[in-house]
Each structure stands twice: as C-alpha cells, then as structure tokens.
Amino acid sequence: MLVLYTDGIPERLNPAGSFFGVERIEQLASRLINLPAKAVAAALLAEADAFADGVPAQDDMTVVVVRRPPSASSGLGCRERR
C-alpha cells in the first residue's frame, strides 16, 4: 500500500495547537493496511477531522492510496521465460 498526502493532513491543528503529524498517519495506515484503498483514504481524512475537533482546516487535504492487488506468487522480482 502506498499512501500519498498533501501537507494539510500532518499540519492539521487541534484546539490545543498540536499538529496531527506524520507519525499518526503512519500508525493509522499500519492499522488499516488490509482495508481497501478507498476505506483507508476515508479513514485518514475522518481521523484528521476528529483530531481537529472543530478547528477549521488551514490548508487543502488530499489523500491518494494505492494498493497492489494480492497475487499468487510471493515476493517481488522478475521471472525469466525460456
């Protein structure tokens, strides 16, 4: 899974003036790793909104999640055809 996001996500502020932060994004993505990409993106935005607790966003918030479909073979690499 690949998670891309604009700086508006980690820089989302709560009422105490704390940032949502990259670590929180990483922890959430790790917990949701088995969910569909759309669900991960929605959860990340919802979590950032909940964290802000009513504080308006100061920047745009864009999330793109890309998942590789499960494959029968394990590992990465190339196979040679003979």
C-alpha distances in whole Angstrom, upper triangle without the diagonal:
4,7,10,13,17,19,21,18,19,22,23,26,28,31,32,30,27,24,21,19,16,17,16,13,12,13,13,9,10,12,10,7,9,10,10,8,12,12,10,11,15,15,14,17,19,18,19,22,24,23,26,28,30,30,29,26,28,25,23,19,16,13,10,7,6,4,6,9,11,14,17,17,15,15,14,17,20,23,26,28,32
4,7,10,14,16,18,16,16,20,21,24,26,30,30,29,26,22,19,18,14,15,16,12,11,14,13,9,11,14,12,10,12,13,12,9,12,13,11,11,15,15,13,16,18,18,18,21,23,23,24,27,29,28,27,24,25,22,20,17,14,10,8,6,5,6,9,12,14,17,20,20,18,17,16,18,21,24,27,29,33
4,7,10,13,14,12,13,16,17,20,22,26,27,25,22,19,16,14,11,13,13,9,9,12,11,8,11,13,11,10,13,13,12,9,11,12,9,8,12,12,10,12,15,15,15,18,19,19,21,24,25,24,23,20,21,18,16,13,11,7,6,5,7,9,12,15,17,20,23,23,22,20,19,22,25,28,31,33,37
4,7,10,12,10,12,14,16,19,22,26,26,24,22,18,15,14,11,14,14,10,11,14,13,11,14,16,15,14,17,16,15,11,13,14,11,9,13,14,11,12,16,16,15,17,20,19,20,23,24,23,22,18,19,16,13,11,8,6,5,6,8,12,14,18,20,23,26,26,25,23,22,24,26,30,33,35,38
4,7,8,7,9,11,12,16,19,22,23,21,19,15,13,12,10,13,13,10,11,15,13,12,15,17,16,16,19,18,17,13,14,15,12,9,12,13,10,10,14,14,12,15,17,17,17,20,21,20,18,15,15,12,10,7,5,4,6,9,12,15,18,21,23,26,30,30,28,27,25,28,30,33,36,38,42
4,5,6,8,9,11,14,18,21,22,19,18,14,13,12,11,15,15,12,14,17,16,15,19,20,19,20,23,21,20,17,17,18,15,12,15,15,12,11,15,15,12,15,18,17,16,20,20,18,16,12,12,9,7,6,5,7,9,12,15,18,21,24,27,30,33,33,32,30,29,31,33,36,39,41,45
4,5,6,6,8,12,15,19,19,16,15,11,10,10,9,13,13,11,14,17,16,16,19,21,21,21,24,23,23,19,19,20,17,15,17,17,13,13,16,15,12,14,17,15,15,19,19,16,15,11,10,8,8,7,8,10,13,15,18,21,24,27,30,33,36,36,34,32,31,33,35,39,42,44,48
4,6,5,6,9,13,16,17,14,13,10,9,10,11,14,14,12,15,17,16,17,20,21,20,22,25,23,23,19,19,19,17,14,15,15,12,10,13,13,10,11,14,13,12,15,15,13,11,8,7,5,5,5,8,10,13,16,19,22,26,28,31,34,37,37,36,34,33,35,38,41,44,46,50
4,5,5,9,12,15,16,14,12,9,7,8,8,11,10,8,12,14,12,13,16,17,17,18,21,20,20,17,16,16,14,11,12,12,9,8,11,10,7,9,12,11,10,14,15,13,12,9,10,8,8,6,8,8,12,14,17,20,23,26,28,31,35,35,33,32,31,33,36,39,43,45,49
4,6,8,11,15,15,13,10,6,5,4,5,9,8,7,10,12,12,13,16,17,17,19,22,21,22,19,19,19,16,14,15,14,10,11,13,11,8,11,13,11,11,15,16,14,14,11,11,10,11,9,11,11,14,16,19,21,25,27,29,32,36,35,33,32,31,33,36,40,43,45,49
4,6,10,13,13,10,9,5,6,6,9,12,11,11,14,16,16,17,20,21,21,23,26,25,25,22,22,21,19,17,17,17,13,12,15,13,10,12,14,11,10,14,15,12,12,9,8,8,10,10,12,14,17,19,22,25,28,31,33,36,39,39,37,35,34,37,40,43,46,49,52
4,7,10,11,9,8,5,5,8,11,13,11,11,15,16,15,17,20,20,20,22,25,24,24,22,21,20,18,16,16,15,12,10,12,11,7,8,10,8,7,10,11,9,9,6,7,8,10,9,12,13,17,19,23,25,28,31,33,36,40,40,38,36,36,38,41,45,48,50,54
4,7,8,5,5,5,6,9,13,14,13,14,17,18,17,19,22,22,23,25,28,26,27,25,24,23,21,19,18,17,15,13,14,12,9,9,11,8,6,9,10,7,8,8,8,10,13,12,16,17,21,22,26,28,32,34,36,39,43,43,41,39,39,42,45,48,51,54,57
4,5,5,6,7,8,11,15,15,13,15,18,18,17,20,22,22,23,25,28,27,28,26,25,23,21,20,19,17,15,14,14,12,9,9,9,6,4,6,8,6,9,10,11,14,16,15,18,19,23,24,28,30,33,36,37,41,44,44,42,41,41,44,47,50,53,55,59
4,5,8,10,11,15,18,19,17,19,22,22,21,24,26,25,26,29,32,30,31,29,28,26,25,23,22,21,19,17,16,15,13,12,11,9,7,7,8,6,10,12,13,16,18,18,22,23,27,28,32,34,37,39,41,44,47,48,46,45,45,47,50,54,57,59,63
4,6,9,11,14,18,18,16,19,22,21,21,24,26,26,27,30,32,31,33,31,30,28,26,25,24,22,20,19,19,16,14,14,13,10,9,10,12,10,13,14,15,18,20,20,23,24,28,29,33,34,38,40,42,45,48,48,46,44,44,47,51,54,57,60,63
4,7,10,12,16,17,15,18,20,21,21,23,25,25,26,29,32,31,32,30,29,28,25,24,24,22,19,18,19,16,14,14,14,11,9,11,12,9,12,12,12,15,18,18,21,22,26,27,31,33,36,39,41,44,47,47,44,43,43,46,49,52,55,58,61
4,7,8,12,13,12,14,17,17,17,20,22,22,23,26,29,28,29,27,27,25,23,22,22,20,17,17,17,14,12,13,13,9,9,12,13,11,13,13,13,15,18,17,20,20,24,25,28,30,34,36,38,41,44,44,41,40,39,42,45,49,52,55,58
4,5,9,10,10,11,14,15,15,17,19,20,21,23,26,25,26,24,24,23,20,19,19,17,14,14,15,13,10,12,13,9,9,12,14,12,13,11,12,13,15,14,16,17,20,21,25,27,30,33,34,38,41,40,38,37,36,39,42,45,49,51,55
4,7,8,7,8,11,12,11,14,16,16,17,19,23,22,23,21,21,19,16,15,16,14,11,11,12,9,7,10,10,7,8,11,13,12,13,11,13,13,14,12,14,14,18,18,22,24,27,29,31,34,37,37,35,34,33,36,39,43,46,48,52
4,6,6,7,9,10,11,13,15,16,17,19,22,22,23,21,21,20,17,16,17,15,12,13,14,12,10,13,14,11,12,15,17,15,16,14,14,14,15,13,15,14,17,18,21,23,26,28,30,33,36,36,33,31,31,34,37,40,44,46,50
4,5,5,6,9,10,11,12,14,15,16,20,20,21,19,20,19,15,15,17,15,11,13,15,13,11,15,16,13,15,18,20,19,19,16,17,16,16,14,14,13,15,15,18,20,23,26,27,30,33,32,30,28,27,30,33,37,40,43,46
4,5,5,6,9,10,11,12,14,15,19,19,21,19,21,19,16,16,18,15,12,15,16,13,12,16,16,14,16,19,21,20,21,19,20,19,19,17,17,16,17,17,19,20,23,26,27,29,32,32,29,27,27,30,34,37,40,43,46
4,5,5,6,9,10,11,12,14,18,17,19,18,19,17,13,14,15,12,10,12,13,9,9,13,13,10,13,16,18,18,19,17,18,18,18,15,16,14,17,16,19,20,23,25,26,29,32,32,29,28,28,32,35,38,41,44,47
4,6,5,6,9,10,11,12,15,15,16,14,15,14,11,11,12,10,7,10,12,9,9,13,13,12,14,17,19,18,19,16,18,17,16,13,13,11,13,12,15,16,20,22,23,26,29,29,27,26,26,29,32,35,38,41,45
4,5,5,6,9,10,10,14,15,16,15,17,15,12,13,15,13,10,13,15,12,13,16,17,15,18,20,23,22,23,20,21,20,19,16,16,13,14,13,15,15,18,21,22,24,27,27,24,23,23,26,29,32,36,38,42
4,6,5,6,9,10,13,14,17,16,17,15,12,14,15,12,10,14,15,12,13,16,16,14,17,20,22,22,23,21,23,22,21,18,18,15,17,15,17,17,20,22,22,25,28,28,25,24,25,28,31,34,38,40,44
4,5,5,6,9,12,11,14,13,14,12,9,10,12,8,7,11,11,9,10,14,13,13,16,18,20,21,21,20,22,21,20,16,16,13,14,13,15,15,18,20,21,24,27,27,25,25,25,29,32,34,38,40,44
4,5,5,6,9,10,11,10,12,11,7,9,11,9,8,12,13,11,13,16,16,16,18,21,23,23,23,21,23,21,20,16,15,12,12,10,12,12,15,17,18,21,24,24,22,21,22,25,28,31,34,37,40
4,5,5,9,10,13,13,15,13,10,13,15,12,11,15,16,14,16,19,19,18,21,23,26,26,27,24,26,25,23,20,19,15,15,13,14,13,15,17,17,20,23,23,20,20,20,24,27,30,33,36,39
4,6,8,9,12,13,15,12,10,13,14,11,11,15,15,13,15,18,17,17,20,22,25,25,26,24,27,26,24,21,20,17,17,14,16,15,17,18,18,21,24,24,22,22,23,27,30,32,36,38,42
4,6,6,9,9,11,8,6,10,11,9,9,13,13,12,15,17,17,17,20,22,24,25,26,24,26,25,23,19,18,14,14,11,13,12,14,15,16,19,22,23,21,21,22,26,29,31,35,37,40
4,6,8,9,12,10,8,11,13,12,12,15,16,15,17,20,20,21,23,25,28,28,28,26,28,26,24,20,19,15,14,11,11,9,11,12,13,16,19,19,17,17,18,22,25,27,31,33,36
4,7,9,12,10,9,13,14,13,14,17,18,17,20,22,22,23,26,27,29,30,30,28,31,29,27,23,21,17,16,12,12,9,11,11,11,14,17,18,16,17,19,22,25,27,31,32,36
4,6,8,6,6,10,11,10,12,15,15,15,18,20,20,21,24,25,27,28,28,26,29,27,24,21,19,15,14,11,11,9,12,12,12,16,19,20,19,20,21,25,27,29,33,34,38
4,6,5,6,9,10,11,13,15,15,16,19,20,21,22,25,26,28,29,28,26,28,26,23,20,17,14,12,9,9,8,10,10,12,15,18,20,20,21,21,24,26,28,32,33,36
4,5,5,6,9,10,11,13,14,15,17,19,20,21,23,25,26,27,26,23,25,23,20,16,14,10,8,5,6,6,10,11,13,17,20,21,21,21,21,24,26,28,31,33,36
4,5,5,6,9,10,11,12,14,16,17,18,20,21,23,24,25,24,21,24,22,18,15,13,10,9,7,9,10,13,14,16,20,23,25,24,25,24,27,29,31,35,36,40
4,5,5,6,9,10,10,12,14,15,16,18,20,21,22,24,23,21,24,22,20,16,14,11,11,9,11,11,15,15,17,21,24,25,25,25,26,29,31,33,36,38,41
4,5,5,6,9,10,10,12,14,15,16,18,20,22,22,22,20,22,20,18,14,13,9,9,7,10,10,14,15,17,20,23,25,23,23,24,27,29,32,35,37,41
4,5,5,6,9,10,11,13,14,15,17,19,20,20,19,17,19,17,15,11,9,6,7,6,10,11,15,17,19,23,26,27,26,26,25,28,31,33,37,38,42
4,5,5,6,9,10,11,12,14,16,17,18,19,18,16,19,18,15,12,11,9,10,10,13,14,18,19,21,25,28,30,29,29,29,32,34,36,40,41,45
4,5,5,6,9,10,10,12,14,15,17,18,18,17,20,18,17,13,13,10,12,11,14,15,19,20,22,25,28,30,28,28,29,32,34,37,40,42,46
4,5,5,6,9,10,11,12,15,16,17,16,14,17,16,14,10,10,8,10,10,14,15,19,21,22,26,29,30,28,28,28,31,34,36,40,42,46
4,5,5,6,9,10,11,13,14,14,13,11,14,13,11,8,8,8,11,12,16,17,21,23,25,29,32,33,32,31,31,34,36,39,42,44,48
4,5,5,6,9,10,11,12,13,13,13,16,16,14,11,12,11,14,15,18,20,23,25,26,30,33,34,33,33,33,36,39,41,45,46,50
4,5,5,6,9,10,12,13,14,13,16,16,15,12,13,12,15,15,19,20,24,25,27,30,33,34,32,32,32,36,38,41,45,47,50
4,5,5,6,9,11,11,11,10,12,12,12,9,11,11,15,16,19,21,25,27,29,32,35,36,34,33,33,36,39,42,45,47,51
4,5,5,7,8,8,9,8,12,13,12,10,13,13,17,18,22,24,27,29,31,34,38,39,37,37,36,39,42,45,48,50,54
4,5,5,8,10,11,12,15,16,16,14,16,16,19,20,24,25,29,30,32,35,38,39,37,37,37,41,43,46,50,52,55
4,5,9,9,11,11,14,15,16,14,16,16,20,20,24,25,29,31,32,36,39,40,37,37,37,40,43,46,50,52,55
4,6,5,7,8,11,13,14,13,16,17,20,22,25,27,31,33,35,38,41,42,40,39,39,42,45,48,52,54,57
4,6,9,11,14,16,17,16,19,20,23,24,28,30,33,35,37,40,43,44,42,42,42,45,48,51,54,56,60
4,6,9,12,15,16,15,19,20,24,25,29,31,35,36,38,42,45,46,44,44,44,47,49,52,56,58,61
4,7,9,12,14,14,18,19,23,25,29,31,35,37,39,42,46,46,45,44,43,46,49,52,55,57,61
4,6,9,11,12,15,18,21,24,28,30,34,36,38,42,45,46,44,43,43,45,48,51,54,56,60
4,6,7,8,12,14,18,21,24,27,31,33,36,39,42,43,41,40,40,42,44,48,51,53,57
4,7,9,13,16,19,22,26,29,32,35,37,41,44,44,43,41,40,43,45,48,51,53,57
4,6,10,13,16,19,23,26,29,32,35,38,41,42,40,39,37,39,42,45,48,50,54
4,6,10,13,17,20,23,27,29,32,35,39,39,38,36,35,37,39,43,45,47,51
4,7,10,13,17,20,23,26,29,32,35,36,35,33,32,35,37,40,43,45,49
4,7,10,13,17,20,23,26,29,32,33,32,31,29,31,34,37,40,41,45
4,7,10,13,17,19,22,25,29,29,28,27,26,28,31,34,37,38,42
4,7,10,13,16,19,22,26,26,25,24,23,25,27,30,33,35,39
4,7,10,13,15,18,22,23,22,21,20,23,25,28,31,33,36
4,7,10,13,15,19,19,19,18,17,19,21,24,27,29,33
4,6,9,12,16,16,16,15,15,18,20,22,25,27,31
4,6,9,12,13,12,12,12,14,16,18,22,23,27
4,6,10,12,12,13,13,16,17,18,22,23,26
4,7,9,9,11,12,15,17,18,21,22,26
4,5,7,9,10,13,14,14,18,19,22
4,7,10,12,14,14,14,17,18,21
4,7,8,10,11,11,14,16,19
4,7,10,12,12,16,18,21
4,7,10,11,15,17,21
4,7,10,13,16,19
4,7,10,13,16
4,7,10,13
4,6,10
4,6
4
